[in-house]
Amino acid sequence: MSEPAPTEVDVDPRLLEILVCPVTHGTLTLDRARGELISRSARLAYPIRDGVPIMLPEEARELGEGE
């Protein structure tokens, strides 16, 4: 049984301005379709659950090639 596809999420733009990757302290970009905050420098995608970014490296998904 597969997990349901995430619905598009939105994050307050002011929050995006202050959040940084906890690993690299670099900027994050929002992937609304996947419901994730992306750290290109760390190659990690942090999930957003119930509107709350989960900024724990152990909860992040590693980005694949080309992501």
PyMOL Python script that loads the backbone (N, CA, C, O; Angstrom):
from pymol import cmd

cmd.read_pdbstr("""\
ATOM      1  N   MET A   1       0.851  -1.161   0.000  1.00  0.00           N
ATOM      2  CA  MET A   1       0.000   0.000   0.000  1.00  0.00           C
ATOM      3  C   MET A   1       0.902   1.231   0.000  1.00  0.00           C
ATOM      4  O   MET A   1       1.796   1.340   0.839  1.00  0.00           O
ATOM      5  N   SER A   2       0.674   2.170  -0.943  1.00  0.00           N
ATOM      6  CA  SER A   2       1.510   3.363  -1.025  1.00  0.00           C
ATOM      7  C   SER A   2       0.886   4.515  -0.249  1.00  0.00           C
ATOM      8  O   SER A   2      -0.321   4.549  -0.012  1.00  0.00           O
ATOM      9  N   GLU A   3       1.741   5.455   0.140  1.00  0.00           N
ATOM     10  CA  GLU A   3       1.256   6.626   0.872  1.00  0.00           C
ATOM     11  C   GLU A   3       0.530   7.548  -0.088  1.00  0.00           C
ATOM     12  O   GLU A   3       0.891   7.617  -1.263  1.00  0.00           O
ATOM     13  N   PRO A   4      -0.498   8.267   0.388  1.00  0.00           N
ATOM     14  CA  PRO A   4      -1.183   9.210  -0.483  1.00  0.00           C
ATOM     15  C   PRO A   4      -0.258  10.357  -0.863  1.00  0.00           C
ATOM     16  O   PRO A   4       0.615  10.744  -0.087  1.00  0.00           O
ATOM     17  N   ALA A   5      -0.454  10.898  -2.062  1.00  0.00           N
ATOM     18  CA  ALA A   5       0.357  12.019  -2.514  1.00  0.00           C
ATOM     19  C   ALA A   5       0.085  13.232  -1.635  1.00  0.00           C
ATOM     20  O   ALA A   5      -1.066  13.499  -1.290  1.00  0.00           O
ATOM     21  N   PRO A   6       1.134  13.973  -1.265  1.00  0.00           N
ATOM     22  CA  PRO A   6       0.912  15.153  -0.431  1.00  0.00           C
ATOM     23  C   PRO A   6       0.145  16.216  -1.213  1.00  0.00           C
ATOM     24  O   PRO A   6       0.267  16.319  -2.433  1.00  0.00           O
ATOM     25  N   THR A   7      -0.634  16.990  -0.499  1.00  0.00           N
ATOM     26  CA  THR A   7      -1.316  18.110  -1.132  1.00  0.00           C
ATOM     27  C   THR A   7      -0.391  19.308  -1.083  1.00  0.00           C
ATOM     28  O   THR A   7       0.506  19.372  -0.242  1.00  0.00           O
ATOM     29  N   GLU A   8      -0.604  20.259  -1.982  1.00  0.00           N
ATOM     30  CA  GLU A   8       0.253  21.432  -2.009  1.00  0.00           C
ATOM     31  C   GLU A   8       0.194  22.165  -0.681  1.00  0.00           C
ATOM     32  O   GLU A   8      -0.877  22.325  -0.095  1.00  0.00           O
ATOM     33  N   VAL A   9       1.337  22.604  -0.216  1.00  0.00           N
ATOM     34  CA  VAL A   9       1.420  23.320   1.051  1.00  0.00           C
ATOM     35  C   VAL A   9       1.886  24.746   0.799  1.00  0.00           C
ATOM     36  O   VAL A   9       2.466  25.052  -0.243  1.00  0.00           O
ATOM     37  N   ASP A  10       1.627  25.586   1.745  1.00  0.00           N
ATOM     38  CA  ASP A  10       2.105  26.955   1.678  1.00  0.00           C
ATOM     39  C   ASP A  10       2.718  27.298   3.030  1.00  0.00           C
ATOM     40  O   ASP A  10       2.228  26.872   4.076  1.00  0.00           O
ATOM     41  N   VAL A  11       3.782  28.065   2.990  1.00  0.00           N
ATOM     42  CA  VAL A  11       4.478  28.487   4.204  1.00  0.00           C
ATOM     43  C   VAL A  11       4.544  30.004   4.174  1.00  0.00           C
ATOM     44  O   VAL A  11       4.772  30.602   3.123  1.00  0.00           O
ATOM     45  N   ASP A  12       4.346  30.618   5.321  1.00  0.00           N
ATOM     46  CA  ASP A  12       4.421  32.072   5.435  1.00  0.00           C
ATOM     47  C   ASP A  12       5.764  32.550   4.880  1.00  0.00           C
ATOM     48  O   ASP A  12       6.813  32.079   5.319  1.00  0.00           O
ATOM     49  N   PRO A  13       5.745  33.478   3.921  1.00  0.00           N
ATOM     50  CA  PRO A  13       7.007  33.971   3.339  1.00  0.00           C
ATOM     51  C   PRO A  13       7.961  34.550   4.374  1.00  0.00           C
ATOM     52  O   PRO A  13       9.177  34.464   4.201  1.00  0.00           O
ATOM     53  N   ARG A  14       7.438  35.135   5.442  1.00  0.00           N
ATOM     54  CA  ARG A  14       8.316  35.666   6.498  1.00  0.00           C
ATOM     55  C   ARG A  14       9.071  34.537   7.192  1.00  0.00           C
ATOM     56  O   ARG A  14      10.228  34.703   7.579  1.00  0.00           O
ATOM     57  N   LEU A  15       8.411  33.388   7.348  1.00  0.00           N
ATOM     58  CA  LEU A  15       9.073  32.235   7.959  1.00  0.00           C
ATOM     59  C   LEU A  15      10.180  31.722   7.042  1.00  0.00           C
ATOM     60  O   LEU A  15      11.257  31.360   7.517  1.00  0.00           O
ATOM     61  N   LEU A  16       9.927  31.689   5.742  1.00  0.00           N
ATOM     62  CA  LEU A  16      10.949  31.235   4.793  1.00  0.00           C
ATOM     63  C   LEU A  16      12.183  32.142   4.812  1.00  0.00           C
ATOM     64  O   LEU A  16      13.298  31.686   4.559  1.00  0.00           O
ATOM     65  N   GLU A  17      11.977  33.408   5.109  1.00  0.00           N
ATOM     66  CA  GLU A  17      13.100  34.342   5.159  1.00  0.00           C
ATOM     67  C   GLU A  17      14.048  34.050   6.321  1.00  0.00           C
ATOM     68  O   GLU A  17      15.243  34.331   6.230  1.00  0.00           O
ATOM     69  N   ILE A  18      13.523  33.487   7.413  1.00  0.00           N
ATOM     70  CA  ILE A  18      14.374  33.272   8.590  1.00  0.00           C
ATOM     71  C   ILE A  18      14.839  31.830   8.767  1.00  0.00           C
ATOM     72  O   ILE A  18      15.826  31.580   9.459  1.00  0.00           O
ATOM     73  N   LEU A  19      14.136  30.876   8.148  1.00  0.00           N
ATOM     74  CA  LEU A  19      14.548  29.479   8.276  1.00  0.00           C
ATOM     75  C   LEU A  19      15.797  29.214   7.443  1.00  0.00           C
ATOM     76  O   LEU A  19      15.928  29.706   6.322  1.00  0.00           O
ATOM     77  N   VAL A  20      16.705  28.434   8.003  1.00  0.00           N
ATOM     78  CA  VAL A  20      17.899  27.994   7.280  1.00  0.00           C
ATOM     79  C   VAL A  20      18.076  26.501   7.519  1.00  0.00           C
ATOM     80  O   VAL A  20      17.505  25.932   8.449  1.00  0.00           O
ATOM     81  N   CYS A  21      18.862  25.892   6.677  1.00  0.00           N
ATOM     82  CA  CYS A  21      19.165  24.467   6.830  1.00  0.00           C
ATOM     83  C   CYS A  21      19.952  24.282   8.128  1.00  0.00           C
ATOM     84  O   CYS A  21      20.939  24.983   8.347  1.00  0.00           O
ATOM     85  N   PRO A  22      19.539  23.356   8.989  1.00  0.00           N
ATOM     86  CA  PRO A  22      20.268  23.142  10.243  1.00  0.00           C
ATOM     87  C   PRO A  22      21.642  22.508  10.040  1.00  0.00           C
ATOM     88  O   PRO A  22      22.471  22.540  10.949  1.00  0.00           O
ATOM     89  N   VAL A  23      21.894  21.942   8.879  1.00  0.00           N
ATOM     90  CA  VAL A  23      23.184  21.300   8.606  1.00  0.00           C
ATOM     91  C   VAL A  23      24.185  22.309   8.059  1.00  0.00           C
ATOM     92  O   VAL A  23      25.312  22.397   8.546  1.00  0.00           O
ATOM     93  N   THR A  24      23.771  23.078   7.036  1.00  0.00           N
ATOM     94  CA  THR A  24      24.698  23.985   6.353  1.00  0.00           C
ATOM     95  C   THR A  24      24.475  25.455   6.689  1.00  0.00           C
ATOM     96  O   THR A  24      25.317  26.301   6.385  1.00  0.00           O
ATOM     97  N   HIS A  25      23.349  25.754   7.312  1.00  0.00           N
ATOM     98  CA  HIS A  25      22.936  27.134   7.593  1.00  0.00           C
ATOM     99  C   HIS A  25      22.697  27.918   6.308  1.00  0.00           C
ATOM    100  O   HIS A  25      22.733  29.149   6.301  1.00  0.00           O
ATOM    101  N   GLY A  26      22.452  27.184   5.217  1.00  0.00           N
ATOM    102  CA  GLY A  26      22.172  27.795   3.927  1.00  0.00           C
ATOM    103  C   GLY A  26      20.678  28.029   3.737  1.00  0.00           C
ATOM    104  O   GLY A  26      19.859  27.645   4.573  1.00  0.00           O
ATOM    105  N   THR A  27      20.346  28.660   2.631  1.00  0.00           N
ATOM    106  CA  THR A  27      18.961  28.987   2.321  1.00  0.00           C
ATOM    107  C   THR A  27      18.165  27.746   1.936  1.00  0.00           C
ATOM    108  O   THR A  27      18.715  26.724   1.526  1.00  0.00           O
ATOM    109  N   LEU A  28      16.857  27.872   2.084  1.00  0.00           N
ATOM    110  CA  LEU A  28      15.925  26.803   1.745  1.00  0.00           C
ATOM    111  C   LEU A  28      14.958  27.304   0.689  1.00  0.00           C
ATOM    112  O   LEU A  28      14.629  28.489   0.649  1.00  0.00           O
ATOM    113  N   THR A  29      14.507  26.403  -0.161  1.00  0.00           N
ATOM    114  CA  THR A  29      13.470  26.735  -1.128  1.00  0.00           C
ATOM    115  C   THR A  29      12.266  25.837  -0.870  1.00  0.00           C
ATOM    116  O   THR A  29      12.411  24.688  -0.451  1.00  0.00           O
ATOM    117  N   LEU A  30      11.104  26.364  -1.120  1.00  0.00           N
ATOM    118  CA  LEU A  30       9.863  25.637  -0.879  1.00  0.00           C
ATOM    119  C   LEU A  30       9.457  24.861  -2.117  1.00  0.00           C
ATOM    120  O   LEU A  30       9.359  25.428  -3.206  1.00  0.00           O
ATOM    121  N   ASP A  31       9.221  23.577  -1.956  1.00  0.00           N
ATOM    122  CA  ASP A  31       8.623  22.746  -2.994  1.00  0.00           C
ATOM    123  C   ASP A  31       7.189  22.505  -2.552  1.00  0.00           C
ATOM    124  O   ASP A  31       6.919  21.582  -1.783  1.00  0.00           O
ATOM    125  N   ARG A  32       6.265  23.338  -3.040  1.00  0.00           N
ATOM    126  CA  ARG A  32       4.860  23.263  -2.616  1.00  0.00           C
ATOM    127  C   ARG A  32       4.228  21.928  -2.982  1.00  0.00           C
ATOM    128  O   ARG A  32       3.463  21.364  -2.199  1.00  0.00           O
ATOM    129  N   ALA A  33       4.543  21.427  -4.161  1.00  0.00           N
ATOM    130  CA  ALA A  33       3.917  20.194  -4.637  1.00  0.00           C
ATOM    131  C   ALA A  33       4.271  18.997  -3.763  1.00  0.00           C
ATOM    132  O   ALA A  33       3.427  18.133  -3.524  1.00  0.00           O
ATOM    133  N   ARG A  34       5.506  18.939  -3.287  1.00  0.00           N
ATOM    134  CA  ARG A  34       5.938  17.809  -2.460  1.00  0.00           C
ATOM    135  C   ARG A  34       5.797  18.085  -0.975  1.00  0.00           C
ATOM    136  O   ARG A  34       5.916  17.169  -0.161  1.00  0.00           O
ATOM    137  N   GLY A  35       5.545  19.336  -0.609  1.00  0.00           N
ATOM    138  CA  GLY A  35       5.414  19.674   0.806  1.00  0.00           C
ATOM    139  C   GLY A  35       6.733  19.564   1.546  1.00  0.00           C
ATOM    140  O   GLY A  35       6.814  18.975   2.624  1.00  0.00           O
ATOM    141  N   GLU A  36       7.777  20.148   0.940  1.00  0.00           N
ATOM    142  CA  GLU A  36       9.111  20.046   1.522  1.00  0.00           C
ATOM    143  C   GLU A  36       9.856  21.373   1.398  1.00  0.00           C
ATOM    144  O   GLU A  36       9.578  22.184   0.515  1.00  0.00           O
ATOM    145  N   LEU A  37      10.803  21.567   2.302  1.00  0.00           N
ATOM    146  CA  LEU A  37      11.769  22.651   2.191  1.00  0.00           C
ATOM    147  C   LEU A  37      13.074  22.024   1.729  1.00  0.00           C
ATOM    148  O   LEU A  37      13.563  21.071   2.335  1.00  0.00           O
ATOM    149  N   ILE A  38      13.630  22.559   0.662  1.00  0.00           N
ATOM    150  CA  ILE A  38      14.797  21.966   0.023  1.00  0.00           C
ATOM    151  C   ILE A  38      16.063  22.734   0.375  1.00  0.00           C
ATOM    152  O   ILE A  38      16.121  23.958   0.257  1.00  0.00           O
ATOM    153  N   SER A  39      17.078  21.985   0.812  1.00  0.00           N
ATOM    154  CA  SER A  39      18.417  22.529   1.010  1.00  0.00           C
ATOM    155  C   SER A  39      19.296  21.924  -0.070  1.00  0.00           C
ATOM    156  O   SER A  39      19.703  20.766   0.027  1.00  0.00           O
ATOM    157  N   ARG A  40      19.586  22.710  -1.097  1.00  0.00           N
ATOM    158  CA  ARG A  40      20.420  22.211  -2.199  1.00  0.00           C
ATOM    159  C   ARG A  40      21.850  21.946  -1.705  1.00  0.00           C
ATOM    160  O   ARG A  40      22.485  20.982  -2.132  1.00  0.00           O
ATOM    161  N   SER A  41      22.352  22.796  -0.812  1.00  0.00           N
ATOM    162  CA  SER A  41      23.728  22.634  -0.347  1.00  0.00           C
ATOM    163  C   SER A  41      23.919  21.352   0.469  1.00  0.00           C
ATOM    164  O   SER A  41      24.979  20.730   0.399  1.00  0.00           O
ATOM    165  N   ALA A  42      22.913  20.954   1.233  1.00  0.00           N
ATOM    166  CA  ALA A  42      22.998  19.719   2.026  1.00  0.00           C
ATOM    167  C   ALA A  42      22.415  18.522   1.270  1.00  0.00           C
ATOM    168  O   ALA A  42      22.574  17.376   1.691  1.00  0.00           O
ATOM    169  N   ARG A  43      21.730  18.802   0.136  1.00  0.00           N
ATOM    170  CA  ARG A  43      21.049  17.765  -0.651  1.00  0.00           C
ATOM    171  C   ARG A  43      20.016  17.032   0.196  1.00  0.00           C
ATOM    172  O   ARG A  43      19.906  15.806   0.156  1.00  0.00           O
ATOM    173  N   LEU A  44      19.241  17.840   0.986  1.00  0.00           N
ATOM    174  CA  LEU A  44      18.206  17.301   1.858  1.00  0.00           C
ATOM    175  C   LEU A  44      16.886  18.017   1.605  1.00  0.00           C
ATOM    176  O   LEU A  44      16.855  19.186   1.223  1.00  0.00           O
ATOM    177  N   ALA A  45      15.790  17.282   1.828  1.00  0.00           N
ATOM    178  CA  ALA A  45      14.443  17.838   1.724  1.00  0.00           C
ATOM    179  C   ALA A  45      13.752  17.624   3.063  1.00  0.00           C
ATOM    180  O   ALA A  45      13.514  16.491   3.481  1.00  0.00           O
ATOM    181  N   TYR A  46      13.438  18.721   3.725  1.00  0.00           N
ATOM    182  CA  TYR A  46      12.788  18.660   5.034  1.00  0.00           C
ATOM    183  C   TYR A  46      11.265  18.666   4.847  1.00  0.00           C
ATOM    184  O   TYR A  46      10.734  19.527   4.146  1.00  0.00           O
ATOM    185  N   PRO A  47      10.566  17.718   5.464  1.00  0.00           N
ATOM    186  CA  PRO A  47       9.109  17.644   5.276  1.00  0.00           C
ATOM    187  C   PRO A  47       8.369  18.757   6.011  1.00  0.00           C
ATOM    188  O   PRO A  47       8.848  19.297   7.009  1.00  0.00           O
ATOM    189  N   ILE A  48       7.208  19.078   5.499  1.00  0.00           N
ATOM    190  CA  ILE A  48       6.296  20.009   6.170  1.00  0.00           C
ATOM    191  C   ILE A  48       5.060  19.194   6.517  1.00  0.00           C
ATOM    192  O   ILE A  48       4.371  18.689   5.630  1.00  0.00           O
ATOM    193  N   ARG A  49       4.785  19.070   7.802  1.00  0.00           N
ATOM    194  CA  ARG A  49       3.650  18.271   8.269  1.00  0.00           C
ATOM    195  C   ARG A  49       2.656  19.170   8.990  1.00  0.00           C
ATOM    196  O   ARG A  49       3.015  19.882   9.928  1.00  0.00           O
ATOM    197  N   ASP A  50       1.421  19.133   8.550  1.00  0.00           N
ATOM    198  CA  ASP A  50       0.361  19.959   9.147  1.00  0.00           C
ATOM    199  C   ASP A  50       0.781  21.426   9.213  1.00  0.00           C
ATOM    200  O   ASP A  50       0.481  22.118  10.186  1.00  0.00           O
ATOM    201  N   GLY A  51       1.480  21.901   8.167  1.00  0.00           N
ATOM    202  CA  GLY A  51       1.898  23.289   8.098  1.00  0.00           C
ATOM    203  C   GLY A  51       3.142  23.626   8.886  1.00  0.00           C
ATOM    204  O   GLY A  51       3.548  24.788   8.928  1.00  0.00           O
ATOM    205  N   VAL A  52       3.765  22.628   9.519  1.00  0.00           N
ATOM    206  CA  VAL A  52       4.940  22.860  10.361  1.00  0.00           C
ATOM    207  C   VAL A  52       6.175  22.231   9.708  1.00  0.00           C
ATOM    208  O   VAL A  52       6.207  21.019   9.497  1.00  0.00           O
ATOM    209  N   PRO A  53       7.193  23.043   9.386  1.00  0.00           N
ATOM    210  CA  PRO A  53       8.432  22.482   8.847  1.00  0.00           C
ATOM    211  C   PRO A  53       9.144  21.648   9.912  1.00  0.00           C
ATOM    212  O   PRO A  53       9.339  22.100  11.040  1.00  0.00           O
ATOM    213  N   ILE A  54       9.525  20.436   9.545  1.00  0.00           N
ATOM    214  CA  ILE A  54      10.249  19.542  10.449  1.00  0.00           C
ATOM    215  C   ILE A  54      11.731  19.664  10.093  1.00  0.00           C
ATOM    216  O   ILE A  54      12.208  19.042   9.144  1.00  0.00           O
ATOM    217  N   MET A  55      12.445  20.472  10.866  1.00  0.00           N
ATOM    218  CA  MET A  55      13.823  20.824  10.540  1.00  0.00           C
ATOM    219  C   MET A  55      14.842  19.929  11.243  1.00  0.00           C
ATOM    220  O   MET A  55      15.846  20.414  11.763  1.00  0.00           O
ATOM    221  N   LEU A  56      14.588  18.662  11.256  1.00  0.00           N
ATOM    222  CA  LEU A  56      15.495  17.689  11.859  1.00  0.00           C
ATOM    223  C   LEU A  56      16.190  16.900  10.749  1.00  0.00           C
ATOM    224  O   LEU A  56      15.508  16.299   9.919  1.00  0.00           O
ATOM    225  N   PRO A  57      17.520  16.884  10.709  1.00  0.00           N
ATOM    226  CA  PRO A  57      18.217  16.156   9.652  1.00  0.00           C
ATOM    227  C   PRO A  57      17.810  14.686   9.565  1.00  0.00           C
ATOM    228  O   PRO A  57      17.770  14.118   8.473  1.00  0.00           O
ATOM    229  N   GLU A  58      17.512  14.075  10.695  1.00  0.00           N
ATOM    230  CA  GLU A  58      17.127  12.649  10.662  1.00  0.00           C
ATOM    231  C   GLU A  58      15.737  12.435  10.061  1.00  0.00           C
ATOM    232  O   GLU A  58      15.396  11.309   9.698  1.00  0.00           O
ATOM    233  N   GLU A  59      14.939  13.481   9.950  1.00  0.00           N
ATOM    234  CA  GLU A  59      13.614  13.389   9.328  1.00  0.00           C
ATOM    235  C   GLU A  59      13.661  13.776   7.849  1.00  0.00           C
ATOM    236  O   GLU A  59      12.684  13.579   7.127  1.00  0.00           O
ATOM    237  N   ALA A  60      14.785  14.322   7.396  1.00  0.00           N
ATOM    238  CA  ALA A  60      14.907  14.805   6.019  1.00  0.00           C
ATOM    239  C   ALA A  60      15.122  13.640   5.060  1.00  0.00           C
ATOM    240  O   ALA A  60      15.638  12.582   5.420  1.00  0.00           O
ATOM    241  N   ARG A  61      14.699  13.887   3.819  1.00  0.00           N
ATOM    242  CA  ARG A  61      14.889  12.931   2.736  1.00  0.00           C
ATOM    243  C   ARG A  61      16.104  13.391   1.926  1.00  0.00           C
ATOM    244  O   ARG A  61      16.246  14.575   1.623  1.00  0.00           O
ATOM    245  N   GLU A  62      16.973  12.445   1.582  1.00  0.00           N
ATOM    246  CA  GLU A  62      18.115  12.792   0.739  1.00  0.00           C
ATOM    247  C   GLU A  62      17.631  13.004  -0.686  1.00  0.00           C
ATOM    248  O   GLU A  62      16.821  12.235  -1.202  1.00  0.00           O
ATOM    249  N   LEU A  63      18.141  14.067  -1.318  1.00  0.00           N
ATOM    250  CA  LEU A  63      17.766  14.343  -2.697  1.00  0.00           C
ATOM    251  C   LEU A  63      18.480  13.389  -3.631  1.00  0.00           C
ATOM    252  O   LEU A  63      19.658  13.081  -3.450  1.00  0.00           O
ATOM    253  N   GLY A  64      17.755  12.931  -4.622  1.00  0.00           N
ATOM    254  CA  GLY A  64      18.331  12.047  -5.615  1.00  0.00           C
ATOM    255  C   GLY A  64      19.037  12.828  -6.708  1.00  0.00           C
ATOM    256  O   GLY A  64      19.041  14.059  -6.700  1.00  0.00           O
ATOM    257  N   GLU A  65      19.631  12.110  -7.644  1.00  0.00           N
ATOM    258  CA  GLU A  65      20.278  12.746  -8.781  1.00  0.00           C
ATOM    259  C   GLU A  65      19.269  13.569  -9.567  1.00  0.00           C
ATOM    260  O   GLU A  65      18.157  13.111  -9.833  1.00  0.00           O
ATOM    261  N   GLY A  66      19.651  14.761  -9.932  1.00  0.00           N
ATOM    262  CA  GLY A  66      18.800  15.606 -10.731  1.00  0.00           C
ATOM    263  C   GLY A  66      17.725  16.359  -9.972  1.00  0.00           C
ATOM    264  O   GLY A  66      16.967  17.118 -10.577  1.00  0.00           O
ATOM    265  N   GLU A  67      17.639  16.172  -8.688  1.00  0.00           N
ATOM    266  CA  GLU A  67      16.641  16.897  -7.882  1.00  0.00           C
ATOM    267  C   GLU A  67      17.204  18.203  -7.409  1.00  0.00           C
ATOM    268  O   GLU A  67      16.519  18.956  -6.717  1.00  0.00           O
TER     269      GLU A  67
END
""", "prot")
cmd.dss("prot")
cmd.show_as("cartoon", "prot")
cmd.util.cbc("prot")
cmd.orient("prot")
